Amino acid sequence: MGLGQGVVLIDTPGIGSTFQHNTETTLKFLPQCDAAVFLLSADPPLTQAELEFLQAVRSQIAHLFFILNKVDYLDTQEMSSLLHFVKKVLQEHAGIEEP
């Protein structure tokens, strides 16, 4: 389906939940996705579970977008450090390059 035919957003329960079925539900949706939006928190910015999931997603989905949440709690220096950290971790552990 192209954008001219509409867009369907699916809000999955995410990964790393107390309930394993939430992670399984999310994994089942991957083959149906053209793109994924990752919502990352500023505290902590990336967990091991998120990185492992990202590696699985990257092999199945061509277009990935990242959104940082809770950045309004950070000052300019903290924000700069956070962005540097997230970019470095995504490049080293998930092979994500900047556009």
C-alpha positions in Angstrom: 0.0 0.0 0.0 1.5 3.4 -1.0 0.9 6.6 0.9 -1.7 7.6 -1.7 -3.8 4.6 -0.6 -3.6 5.5 3.1 -1.4 4.8 6.1 -2.2 2.4 8.9 -0.5 2.9 12.3 -0.3 0.0 14.7 0.6 0.7 18.3 2.1 -2.5 19.5 2.5 -3.3 23.2 6.3 -3.1 22.8 9.0 -5.4 24.1 10.6 -6.2 27.4 7.2 -6.2 29.2 6.5 -8.2 32.3 4.2 -10.2 30.1 6.0 -12.3 27.4 2.9 -12.3 25.2 3.3 -8.5 24.6 6.7 -9.1 23.0 5.4 -12.0 21.0 2.5 -9.9 19.7 4.9 -7.2 18.6 7.1 -9.7 16.8 4.2 -11.1 14.9 3.4 -7.7 13.4 6.9 -7.2 11.9 6.3 -9.0 8.5 3.3 -6.6 7.9 5.3 -3.4 8.5 6.8 -1.1 5.8 8.3 1.1 8.5 8.8 1.3 12.3 8.8 4.2 14.7 10.9 3.6 17.8 10.0 5.6 20.9 13.1 5.9 23.1 13.0 7.4 26.6 15.7 9.8 27.7 15.9 7.8 31.0 17.4 5.2 30.1 17.9 6.0 26.4 18.4 2.4 25.2 18.0 -0.9 27.1 19.6 -4.2 26.1 16.1 -5.6 25.3 15.5 -2.6 22.9 18.8 -3.1 21.1 18.1 -6.8 20.6 14.7 -6.1 19.3 16.0 -3.4 17.0 18.4 -5.9 15.5 15.5 -8.2 14.7 13.4 -5.4 13.3 16.3 -4.0 11.2 16.5 -7.3 9.3 12.8 -7.2 8.4 11.9 -3.5 8.1 13.6 -1.1 5.7 12.5 2.2 7.2 13.2 3.1 10.8 12.4 6.3 12.7 13.5 7.2 16.2 11.7 9.6 18.6 13.2 10.6 21.9 10.7 11.1 24.7 11.2 13.1 28.0 13.8 15.4 26.5 12.0 18.4 28.1 13.6 17.2 31.4 17.1 17.8 30.0 19.2 20.9 29.7 21.2 21.7 26.5 24.3 19.9 27.6 22.4 16.8 28.7 20.5 16.8 25.4 23.7 17.0 23.4 25.3 14.1 25.4 22.1 12.0 25.0 22.0 12.5 21.2 25.7 11.6 20.9 25.2 8.5 23.1 22.1 7.3 21.2 23.8 7.8 17.8 26.9 6.0 18.9 25.0 3.0 20.3 22.7 2.8 17.3 25.7 2.8 14.9 27.8 0.3 16.9 25.1 -2.1 18.0 22.4 -1.9 15.3 24.3 -0.7 12.2 22.1 2.4 12.0 23.7 5.3 10.2 22.6 8.9 10.2 20.7 10.1 7.2 
